[in-house]
Amino acid sequence: MMMLAAVFAAPAYAQDTHCEIAQARELASLNDLPAQVQDLLERSVVGTGGISDIGGKFNASDAIVDASVPMRRLKSGQVGADCIHLAIERGGIGYSVQQAEYQLVDGAWVQIAGKRLKKAPPLAPTAGTRPAAAPPR
């Protein structure tokens, strides 16, 4: 019975992995990731294109009230010596949790599985602003 409980308690991303994590540890923060993986996640990007830390503030819906808050948030992850598995929440009209996997290859971290994480689309004009006029034909 304990074995069955352990199987159901395992994160979903552990079921379909491409690299094995030996002696993995649970991720507590984006700070626990190698700098190169933080760059791949666009951690330094400010605004909707960035990523928030575990438990941090993020735009979970498509109603963006604060453009300084990211559309993505790190939900959880496991880190090993040469493999990283992440679950990333993505806000918007179609809220989702994306799985991403990174592996250390020839001294560099590369994403080897999961949907490519893209920047959020540009914000629509707010009330009181007019879109730029179309160029003359």
DSSP file (Angstrom, degrees, kcal/mol; ACC not computed):
  #  RESIDUE AA STRUCTURE BP1 BP2  ACC     N-H-->O    O-->H-N    N-H-->O    O-->H-N    TCO  KAPPA ALPHA  PHI   PSI    X-CA   Y-CA   Z-CA
    1    1 A M     >        0   0    0      0, 0.0     4,-2.0     0, 0.0     5,-0.2   0.000 360.0 360.0 360.0 -42.0    0.0    0.0    0.0
    2    2 A M  H  >  +     0   0    0      1,-0.2     4,-2.0     2,-0.2     5,-0.1   0.883 360.0  53.9 -61.4 -38.4    2.8    2.4    0.8
    3    3 A M  H  > S+     0   0    0      1,-0.2     4,-1.7     2,-0.2    -1,-0.2   0.909 107.4  50.2 -63.3 -42.3    4.4    1.7   -2.6
    4    4 A L  H  > S+     0   0    0      1,-0.2     4,-1.9     2,-0.2    -1,-0.2   0.897 109.0  51.6 -63.0 -41.8    1.2    2.5   -4.3
    5    5 A A  H  X S+     0   0    0     -4,-2.0     4,-1.7     1,-0.2    -1,-0.2   0.876 107.3  53.6 -63.1 -38.1    0.9    5.8   -2.4
    6    6 A A  H  X S+     0   0    0     -4,-2.0     4,-0.9     2,-0.2    -1,-0.2   0.872 106.5  52.6 -65.4 -36.9    4.5    6.7   -3.5
    7    7 A V  H >< S+     0   0    0     -4,-1.7     3,-0.6     1,-0.2    -2,-0.2   0.930 112.4  43.7 -64.9 -45.5    3.6    6.1   -7.1
    8    8 A F  H 3< S+     0   0    0     -4,-1.9    -1,-0.2     1,-0.2    -2,-0.2   0.759 110.7  55.9 -72.8 -23.7    0.6    8.5   -7.0
    9    9 A A  H 3< S+     0   0    0     -4,-1.7    -1,-0.2    -5,-0.2    -2,-0.2   0.660  84.5 104.7 -80.5 -16.3    2.5   11.1   -5.0
   10   10 A A  S << S-     0   0    0     -4,-0.9     5,-0.1    -3,-0.6    -3,-0.0  -0.385  84.2-101.0 -67.0 141.8    5.3   11.3   -7.7
   11   11 A P    >   -     0   0    0      0, 0.0     3,-1.3     0, 0.0     4,-0.4  -0.274  26.8-119.8 -61.8 149.9    5.2   14.4   -9.8
   12   12 A A  G >> S+     0   0    0      1,-0.3     3,-1.5     2,-0.2     4,-0.5   0.840 110.2  62.1 -60.2 -35.2    3.7   14.0  -13.3
   13   13 A Y  G 34 S+     0   0    0      1,-0.3     3,-0.4     2,-0.2    -1,-0.3   0.708  91.9  66.4 -68.9 -16.8    6.8   15.0  -15.1
   14   14 A A  G <4 S+     0   0    0     -3,-1.3     3,-0.5     1,-0.2    -1,-0.3   0.686  92.1  63.2 -74.9 -17.0    8.7   12.1  -13.5
   15   15 A Q  T <4 S+     0   0    0     -3,-1.5     2,-0.3    -4,-0.4    -1,-0.2   0.798 110.2  33.7 -78.6 -28.7    6.7    9.6  -15.5
   16   16 A D  S  < S+     0   0    0     -4,-0.5     2,-0.2    -3,-0.4    -1,-0.2  -0.571  84.5 149.6-128.3  67.9    7.8   10.8  -19.0
   17   17 A T        -     0   0    0     -3,-0.5     3,-0.1    -2,-0.3    -3,-0.1  -0.657  39.1-158.1-104.5 158.4   11.4   11.8  -18.6
   18   18 A H  S    S+     0   0    0     -2,-0.2     2,-0.4     1,-0.2    -1,-0.1   0.581  81.2  37.5-107.5 -16.9   14.3   11.8  -21.0
   19   19 A C  S    S-     0   0    0     83,-0.0     2,-0.3    65,-0.0    -1,-0.2  -0.983  82.0-118.7-134.6 149.8   17.1   11.8  -18.6
   20   20 A E        -     0   0    0     -2,-0.4     2,-0.8    -3,-0.1    62,-0.2  -0.663  17.6-142.4 -87.9 138.5   17.5   10.2  -15.2
   21   21 A I    >   -     0   0    0     -2,-0.3     3,-0.6    59,-0.1     2,-0.5  -0.881  14.8-159.0-102.8 107.7   18.0   12.3  -12.1
   22   22 A A  T 3  S-     0   0    0     -2,-0.8    59,-0.6     1,-0.3    60,-0.1  -0.736  76.2  -6.8 -85.9 131.0   20.4   10.6   -9.7
   23   23 A Q  T 3  S-     0   0    0     -2,-0.5    -1,-0.3     1,-0.1    56,-0.0   0.919  91.5-169.9  50.1  52.5   20.1   11.8   -6.1
   24   24 A A    <   -     0   0    0     -3,-0.6     2,-0.4    56,-0.1    56,-0.2  -0.334  10.1-153.5 -70.8 151.8   17.6   14.6   -7.1
   25   25 A R  E     -A   79   0A   0     54,-2.1    54,-2.6    -2,-0.0     2,-0.2  -0.954  25.5-103.5-124.6 149.2   16.6   17.2   -4.7
   26   26 A E  E     -A   78   0A   0     -2,-0.4     2,-0.3    52,-0.2    52,-0.2  -0.487  38.1-117.8 -70.6 136.9   13.3   19.1   -4.6
   27   27 A L        +     0   0    0     50,-3.0    50,-0.3    -2,-0.2     3,-0.1  -0.599  30.2 179.7 -78.0 131.3   13.6   22.7   -6.0
   28   28 A A        -     0   0    0     -2,-0.3     2,-0.3     1,-0.3    -1,-0.1   0.655  64.9  -4.4-102.8 -21.7   12.8   25.4   -3.5
   29   29 A S    >   -     0   0    0     24,-0.1     3,-1.6     1,-0.1    -1,-0.3  -0.986  68.5-102.5-164.2 160.1   13.4   28.5   -5.6
   30   30 A L  G >  S+     0   0    0     -2,-0.3     3,-1.9     1,-0.3     8,-0.1   0.803 116.6  70.9 -58.3 -28.8   14.6   29.7   -9.0
   31   31 A N  G 3  S+     0   0    0      1,-0.3    -1,-0.3    -3,-0.0     4,-0.1   0.731  87.5  63.5 -61.5 -22.1   17.7   30.6   -7.1
   32   32 A D  G <  S+     0   0    0     -3,-1.6    -1,-0.3     2,-0.1    -2,-0.2   0.562  87.6  90.6 -79.8  -8.1   18.5   26.9   -6.9
   33   33 A L  S <  S-     0   0    0     -3,-1.9     5,-0.0    -4,-0.2    46,-0.0  -0.589  90.8 -97.7 -87.1 149.4   18.8   26.6  -10.7
   34   34 A P    >>  -     0   0    0      0, 0.0     4,-2.1     0, 0.0     3,-0.6  -0.324  36.7-113.4 -59.0 148.9   22.1   27.1  -12.5
   35   35 A A  H 3> S+     0   0    0      1,-0.2     4,-2.1     2,-0.2     5,-0.1   0.848 116.0  56.7 -55.3 -37.9   22.5   30.6  -14.0
   36   36 A Q  H 3> S+     0   0    0      1,-0.2     4,-2.0     2,-0.2    -1,-0.2   0.886 107.3  47.4 -65.4 -38.0   22.3   29.3  -17.5
   37   37 A V  H <> S+     0   0    0     -3,-0.6     4,-1.8     2,-0.2    -1,-0.2   0.885 109.2  54.5 -69.6 -38.0   18.9   27.6  -16.9
   38   38 A Q  H  <>S+     0   0    0     -4,-2.1     5,-2.4     1,-0.2     4,-0.3   0.899 108.9  49.2 -59.8 -39.8   17.6   30.8  -15.3
   39   39 A D  H ><5S+     0   0    0     -4,-2.1     3,-1.4     1,-0.2    -2,-0.2   0.909 107.9  52.9 -65.2 -42.3   18.7   32.6  -18.5
   40   40 A L  H 3<5S+     0   0    0     -4,-2.0    -1,-0.2     1,-0.3    -2,-0.2   0.833 109.4  49.9 -62.1 -31.5   16.8   30.1  -20.6
   41   41 A L  T 3<5S-     0   0    0     -4,-1.8    -1,-0.3    -5,-0.1    -2,-0.2   0.483 113.4-123.3 -82.8  -3.8   13.7   30.7  -18.5
   42   42 A E  T X 5 +     0   0    0     -3,-1.4     3,-1.2    -4,-0.3     9,-0.3   0.891  51.1 162.0  61.0  44.2   14.2   34.5  -19.0
   43   43 A R  T 3 < +     0   0    0     -5,-2.4     8,-0.3     1,-0.3    -4,-0.1   0.841  68.7  55.4 -62.3 -34.5   14.3   35.1  -15.3
   44   44 A S  T 3  S+     0   0    0     -6,-0.2     2,-0.3     6,-0.1    -1,-0.3   0.580  82.0 108.2 -78.8  -7.8   15.9   38.5  -15.7
   45   45 A V    <   -     0   0    0     -3,-1.2     6,-0.3     4,-0.2     2,-0.3  -0.546  64.1-142.4 -72.3 130.9   13.1   39.7  -18.0
   46   46 A V        +     0   0    0     -2,-0.3     3,-0.4     4,-0.1     2,-0.2  -0.730  59.1  12.9 -94.2 141.5   10.9   42.3  -16.3
   47   47 A G  S >  S-     0   0    0     21,-0.9     3,-1.8    -2,-0.3    21,-0.2  -0.560 119.7 -19.7  97.1-159.5    7.1   42.3  -16.9
   48   48 A T  T 3  S+     0   0    0     19,-0.9    23,-1.7     1,-0.3    72,-0.2   0.706 129.3  60.9 -63.7 -21.8    4.8   39.8  -18.5
   49   49 A G  T 3  S+     0   0    0     -3,-0.4    -1,-0.3    21,-0.2    -4,-0.2   0.557  94.6  78.3 -82.1  -8.1    7.6   38.0  -20.4
   50   50 A G  S <  S-     0   0    0     -3,-1.8    22,-0.6    -6,-0.1    21,-0.5   0.052  78.2-114.0 -86.0-163.4    9.5   37.0  -17.2
   51   51 A I  E     -b   72   0A   0     -6,-0.3    22,-0.2    -8,-0.3     2,-0.2  -0.999  17.4-139.1-139.8 139.7    8.9   34.2  -14.7
   52   52 A S  E     -b   73   0A   0     20,-2.5    22,-2.7    -2,-0.4     3,-0.1  -0.633  26.0-109.0 -96.4 155.1    7.9   34.4  -11.0
   53   53 A D    >   -     0   0    0     -2,-0.2     3,-2.8    20,-0.2    -1,-0.1  -0.253  55.3 -63.1 -77.1 168.6    9.4   32.2   -8.3
   54   54 A I  T 3  S+     0   0    0      1,-0.3    -1,-0.2    19,-0.1    21,-0.2  -0.292 127.6   6.1 -52.5 127.3    7.5   29.4   -6.5
   55   55 A G  T 3  S+     0   0    0     19,-0.4    -1,-0.3     1,-0.2     3,-0.1   0.426 104.7 133.0  76.4  -1.9    4.6   30.9   -4.7
   56   56 A G    <   -     0   0    0     -3,-2.8    -1,-0.2    18,-0.2     2,-0.2  -0.200  65.4 -83.2 -79.0 172.5    5.3   34.3   -6.2
   57   57 A K        +     0   0    0     -3,-0.1     2,-0.3     2,-0.0    -1,-0.1  -0.526  56.3 157.1 -75.6 136.7    2.9   36.7   -7.9
   58   58 A F        -     0   0    0     -2,-0.2     2,-1.1    11,-0.1    13,-0.2  -0.982  50.5 -97.9-154.7 160.3    1.9   36.1  -11.5
   59   59 A N        +     0   0    0     11,-3.2    32,-0.2    -2,-0.3     5,-0.1  -0.693  39.0 177.6 -81.2 101.1   -0.9   36.9  -14.0
   60   60 A A        +     0   0    0     -2,-1.1    32,-1.0    31,-0.2     2,-0.2   0.683  63.0  40.9 -80.7 -18.3   -2.9   33.7  -13.9
   61   61 A S  S    S-     0   0    0     30,-0.3    32,-0.2     2,-0.2    30,-0.1  -0.601  91.4-103.9-119.7-178.1   -5.6   34.9  -16.3
   62   62 A D  S    S+     0   0    0     30,-0.4     2,-1.3    -2,-0.2    31,-0.1   0.514  95.8  95.5 -85.5  -4.3   -5.7   37.0  -19.4
   63   63 A A        -     0   0    0     29,-0.1     2,-0.9     1,-0.0    -2,-0.2  -0.719  66.0-162.4 -86.3  92.6   -6.9   40.0  -17.5
   64   64 A I        +     0   0    0     -2,-1.3     3,-0.2     1,-0.2    -2,-0.1  -0.681  23.3 164.6 -85.1 107.8   -3.6   41.7  -17.0
   65   65 A V  S    S+     0   0    0     -2,-0.9     2,-0.5     1,-0.3    -1,-0.2   0.805  73.8  34.5 -88.9 -34.9   -4.0   44.3  -14.2
   66   66 A D    >   -     0   0    0      1,-0.1     3,-1.7     3,-0.1    -1,-0.3  -0.935  62.8-166.5-128.1 106.7   -0.3   44.8  -13.5
   67   67 A A  T 3  S+     0   0    0     -2,-0.5   -19,-0.9     1,-0.3    -1,-0.1   0.546  86.5  68.2 -71.1  -6.2    2.1   44.6  -16.6
   68   68 A S  T 3  S+     0   0    0    -21,-0.2   -21,-0.9   -20,-0.1    -1,-0.3   0.540  84.8  86.0 -87.4  -5.9    5.1   44.4  -14.3
   69   69 A V  S <  S-     0   0    0     -3,-1.7   -11,-0.1   -23,-0.1   -10,-0.1  -0.806  83.9-115.8 -98.9 133.9    4.0   40.9  -13.1
   70   70 A P        -     0   0    0      0, 0.0   -11,-3.2     0, 0.0   -22,-0.2  -0.142   4.3-137.9 -64.5 160.0    5.1   37.8  -15.2
   71   71 A M  S    S+     0   0    0    -23,-1.7    20,-3.5   -21,-0.5     2,-0.3   0.493  87.2  60.0 -90.5  -8.6    2.7   35.5  -17.0
   72   72 A R  E     -bC  51  90A   0    -22,-0.6   -20,-2.5    18,-0.2     2,-0.3  -0.899  60.2-174.0-124.0 151.5    4.6   32.4  -15.8
   73   73 A R  E     -bC  52  89A   0     16,-2.1    16,-3.0    -2,-0.3     2,-0.4  -0.992  30.9-116.4-144.1 135.9    5.5   31.0  -12.4
   74   74 A L  E     - C   0  88A   0    -22,-2.7   -19,-0.4    -2,-0.3   -18,-0.2  -0.569  31.3-179.5 -67.2 125.0    7.7   28.2  -11.4
   75   75 A K  E     -     0   0A   0     12,-2.9     2,-0.3     1,-0.4    13,-0.2   0.871  56.1 -38.7 -95.2 -46.4    5.5   25.6   -9.7
   76   76 A S  E     + C   0  87A   0     11,-1.5    11,-2.6   -22,-0.0    -1,-0.4  -0.966  57.8 174.4-167.0 173.6    7.9   22.9   -8.7
   77   77 A G  E     - C   0  86A   0    -50,-0.3   -50,-3.0    -2,-0.3     2,-0.4  -0.966  24.1-127.7-179.1 166.6   11.0   21.0   -9.9
   78   78 A Q  E     -AC  26  85A   0      7,-2.4     7,-2.4    -2,-0.3     2,-0.4  -0.990  21.0-158.7-129.2 139.7   13.7   18.5   -9.2
   79   79 A V  E     +AC  25  84A   0    -54,-2.6   -54,-2.1    -2,-0.4     5,-0.2  -0.974  13.9 170.3-124.4 129.7   17.4   19.1   -9.7
   80   80 A G        -     0   0    0      3,-2.6   -57,-0.1    -2,-0.4   -56,-0.1  -0.634  52.2 -87.1-120.8-176.2   20.1   16.6  -10.2
   81   81 A A  S    S+     0   0    0    -59,-0.6   -60,-0.1    -2,-0.2     3,-0.1   0.860 122.5   6.2 -63.8 -36.2   23.8   16.9  -11.1
   82   82 A D  S    S+     0   0    0    -62,-0.2    22,-2.1     1,-0.1     2,-0.3   0.219 124.2  58.8-134.7  16.3   23.1   16.8  -14.9
   83   83 A C  E     - D   0 103A   0     20,-0.2    -3,-2.6   -61,-0.1     2,-0.4  -0.994  51.9-171.2-149.9 140.5   19.3   16.8  -15.3
   84   84 A I  E     -CD  79 102A   0     18,-2.8    18,-2.7    -2,-0.3     2,-0.4  -0.999   4.1-165.5-134.9 132.1   16.5   19.2  -14.2
   85   85 A H  E     -CD  78 101A   0     -7,-2.4    -7,-2.4    -2,-0.4     2,-0.3  -0.973  15.8-176.6-115.5 130.8   12.7   18.7  -14.4
   86   86 A L  E     -CD  77 100A   0     14,-3.1    14,-2.3    -2,-0.4     2,-0.5  -0.950  22.8-154.8-129.1 148.4   10.4   21.7  -14.0
   87   87 A A  E     -CD  76  99A   0    -11,-2.6   -12,-2.9    -2,-0.3   -11,-1.5  -0.995  22.5-171.0-115.9 124.1    6.7   22.4  -13.8
   88   88 A I  E     -CD  74  98A   0     10,-3.1    10,-3.3    -2,-0.5     2,-0.3  -0.968  15.9-140.3-125.1 123.1    5.9   25.9  -14.9
   89   89 A E  E     -CD  73  97A   0    -16,-3.0   -16,-2.1    -2,-0.5     2,-0.5  -0.599  16.1-162.9 -77.8 138.7    2.5   27.6  -14.6
   90   90 A R  E     -CD  72  96A   0      6,-3.2     6,-2.1    -2,-0.3   -18,-0.2  -0.980   6.5-151.7-127.0 119.8    1.5   29.7  -17.5
   91   91 A G        +     0   0    0    -20,-3.5     2,-0.3    -2,-0.5   -30,-0.3  -0.264  43.0  87.9 -82.0 172.5   -1.3   32.2  -17.1
   92   92 A G  S >  S-     0   0    0    -32,-1.0     3,-0.8     1,-0.1   -30,-0.4  -0.819  94.6 -43.1 132.4-170.9   -3.7   33.5  -19.8
   93   93 A I  T 3  S+     0   0    0      1,-0.3     2,-0.3    -2,-0.3    -1,-0.1   0.798 139.5  41.5 -63.8 -27.2   -7.0   32.6  -21.4
   94   94 A G  T 3  S-     0   0    0     -3,-0.2    -1,-0.3   -33,-0.1    -4,-0.1  -0.586  86.7-162.3-118.0  68.3   -5.7   29.0  -21.4
   95   95 A Y    <   +     0   0    0     -3,-0.8     2,-0.3    -2,-0.3    -4,-0.2  -0.195  23.0 162.9 -49.1 137.1   -4.0   28.6  -18.0
   96   96 A S  E     -D   90   0A   0     -6,-2.1    -6,-3.2    -8,-0.0     2,-0.5  -0.968  41.6-125.4-151.9 166.3   -1.8   25.6  -18.1
   97   97 A V  E     -D   89   0A   0     -2,-0.3     2,-0.3    -8,-0.2    -8,-0.3  -0.982  30.8-158.9-117.0 117.8    1.1   23.8  -16.4
   98   98 A Q  E     -D   88   0A   0    -10,-3.3   -10,-3.1    -2,-0.5     2,-0.4  -0.738   7.1-141.0 -98.5 143.9    4.0   23.1  -18.8
   99   99 A Q  E     -D   87   0A   0     -2,-0.3    16,-0.6   -12,-0.2     2,-0.3  -0.851  21.8-179.2-101.4 139.2    6.7   20.5  -18.2
  100  100 A A  E     -DE  86 114A   0    -14,-2.3   -14,-3.1    -2,-0.4     2,-0.4  -0.991   9.6-163.8-138.3 146.3   10.3   21.3  -19.1
  101  101 A E  E     -DE  85 113A   0     12,-2.1    11,-2.7    -2,-0.3    12,-1.3  -0.998   3.8-169.9-134.8 134.1   13.4   19.2  -18.9
  102  102 A Y  E     -DE  84 111A   0    -18,-2.7   -18,-2.8    -2,-0.4     2,-0.4  -0.943   2.6-168.1-123.8 143.1   17.0   20.4  -19.1
  103  103 A Q  E     -DE  83 110A   0      7,-2.4     7,-2.1    -2,-0.4     2,-0.7  -0.983  27.3-118.0-133.2 145.1   20.2   18.3  -19.4
  104  104 A L  E     + E   0 109A   0    -22,-2.1     2,-0.5    -2,-0.4     5,-0.2  -0.727  38.6 177.9 -81.4 114.2   23.8   19.2  -19.0
  105  105 A V  E >   - E   0 108A   0      3,-3.3     3,-1.8    -2,-0.7    -2,-0.0  -0.974  66.6 -21.7-125.1 117.4   25.4   18.4  -22.4
  106  106 A D  T 3  S-     0   0    0     -2,-0.5    -1,-0.1     1,-0.3     3,-0.1   0.876 128.5 -48.9  50.8  43.1   29.1   19.2  -23.0
  107  107 A G  T 3  S+     0   0    0      1,-0.2     2,-0.4    -3,-0.0    -1,-0.3   0.493 122.1  97.2  81.1   3.9   29.1   21.7  -20.1
  108  108 A A  E <  S-E  105   0A   0     -3,-1.8    -3,-3.3    -5,-0.1     2,-0.4  -0.973  71.3-124.7-127.8 142.2   26.0   23.6  -21.3
  109  109 A W  E     +E  104   0A   0     -2,-0.4     2,-0.3    -5,-0.2    -5,-0.2  -0.704  33.9 177.7 -83.8 130.2   22.4   23.3  -20.1
  110  110 A V  E     -E  103   0A   0     -7,-2.1    -7,-2.4    -2,-0.4     2,-0.5  -0.974  34.1-114.0-131.8 147.2   19.9   22.6  -23.0
  111  111 A Q  E     +E  102   0A   0     -2,-0.3    -9,-0.3    -9,-0.2     3,-0.1  -0.695  36.4 170.5 -79.3 124.8   16.2   22.1  -23.0
  112  112 A I  E     +     0   0A   0    -11,-2.7     2,-0.3    -2,-0.5   -10,-0.2   0.540  59.5  23.0-113.3 -11.0   15.6   18.5  -24.1
  113  113 A A  E    S+E  101   0A   0    -12,-1.3   -12,-2.1     2,-0.1    -1,-0.2  -0.994  87.6  47.3-153.6 154.9   11.9   18.0  -23.5
  114  114 A G  E    S-E  100   0A   0     -2,-0.3   -14,-0.2   -14,-0.2     2,-0.1  -0.109  88.5 -49.7  99.8 162.3    8.7   20.0  -23.0
  115  115 A K        -     0   0    0    -16,-0.6     2,-0.1     1,-0.1    -2,-0.1  -0.438  65.7-102.9 -67.5 137.8    7.1   22.9  -24.9
  116  116 A R        -     0   0    0     -2,-0.1     2,-0.6     1,-0.1    -1,-0.1  -0.436  36.5-122.8 -62.1 132.5    9.4   25.7  -25.6
  117  117 A L        -     0   0    0     -2,-0.1     2,-0.3   -77,-0.1    -1,-0.1  -0.697  34.9-169.2 -83.8 120.8    8.7   28.5  -23.2
  118  118 A K        -     0   0    0     -2,-0.6     2,-0.1     1,-0.1    -3,-0.0  -0.701  26.0 -97.2-109.8 159.8    7.8   31.7  -25.1
  119  119 A K        -     0   0    0     -2,-0.3   -70,-0.1     1,-0.1    -1,-0.1  -0.374  48.5 -97.2 -69.0 153.1    7.3   35.3  -24.1
  120  120 A A        -     0   0    0    -72,-0.2    -1,-0.1     1,-0.1     3,-0.1  -0.368  48.3 -95.6 -66.3 151.6    3.8   36.5  -23.4
  121  121 A P        -     0   0    0      0, 0.0    -1,-0.1     0, 0.0     3,-0.1  -0.276  52.2 -85.0 -65.0 157.3    2.2   38.3  -26.3
  122  122 A P        -     0   0    0      0, 0.0     2,-0.1     0, 0.0     0, 0.0  -0.255  52.5 -97.5 -61.9 152.2    2.3   42.1  -26.3
  123  123 A L        -     0   0    0     -3,-0.1     3,-0.1     1,-0.1   -56,-0.0  -0.413  34.9-118.4 -70.5 144.3   -0.3   43.9  -24.3
  124  124 A A        -     0   0    0      1,-0.1    -1,-0.1    -2,-0.1     0, 0.0  -0.457  45.4 -82.9 -74.5 155.2   -3.3   45.3  -26.1
  125  125 A P        -     0   0    0      0, 0.0    -1,-0.1     0, 0.0     2,-0.1  -0.304  49.3-128.3 -58.5 143.5   -3.8   49.1  -26.0
  126  126 A T    >   -     0   0    0      1,-0.2     3,-1.9    -3,-0.1    -3,-0.0  -0.452  38.6 -71.3 -89.8 167.1   -5.6   50.2  -22.8
  127  127 A A  T 3  S+     0   0    0      1,-0.3    -1,-0.2    -2,-0.1     3,-0.1  -0.277 121.1  30.0 -56.2 138.1   -8.7   52.4  -22.6
  128  128 A G  T 3  S+     0   0    0      1,-0.3     2,-0.4    -3,-0.1    -1,-0.3   0.330 100.9  97.5  93.1  -7.8   -7.9   56.0  -23.5
  129  129 A T    <   -     0   0    0     -3,-1.9    -1,-0.3     0, 0.0     0, 0.0  -0.873  61.5-145.8-112.6 150.0   -5.1   55.1  -25.9
  130  130 A R        -     0   0    0     -2,-0.4     3,-0.1    -3,-0.1    -4,-0.1  -0.907  21.2-114.3-113.0 140.6   -5.4   54.8  -29.7
  131  131 A P        -     0   0    0      0, 0.0     3,-0.1     0, 0.0    -1,-0.0  -0.319  47.9 -86.0 -65.2 156.6   -3.5   52.4  -31.8
  132  132 A A        -     0   0    0      1,-0.1     2,-0.1     3,-0.0     0, 0.0  -0.308  51.0-101.6 -62.5 145.7   -1.1   53.9  -34.3
  133  133 A A        -     0   0    0      1,-0.1    -1,-0.1    -3,-0.1    -3,-0.0  -0.360  39.6-103.6 -68.1 149.0   -2.6   54.9  -37.6
  134  134 A A        -     0   0    0      1,-0.1    -1,-0.1    -3,-0.1     3,-0.1  -0.438  43.1 -99.7 -70.4 146.7   -2.0   52.6  -40.5
  135  135 A P        -     0   0    0      0, 0.0    -1,-0.1     0, 0.0    -3,-0.0  -0.351  45.9 -96.2 -66.8 149.8    0.6   53.7  -43.0
  136  136 A P              0   0    0      0, 0.0    -3,-0.0     0, 0.0     0, 0.0  -0.302 360.0 360.0 -64.9 149.8   -0.7   55.4  -46.2
  137  137 A R              0   0    0     -3,-0.1    -3,-0.0     0, 0.0     0, 0.0   0.422 360.0 360.0 -97.5 360.0   -1.1   53.2  -49.3
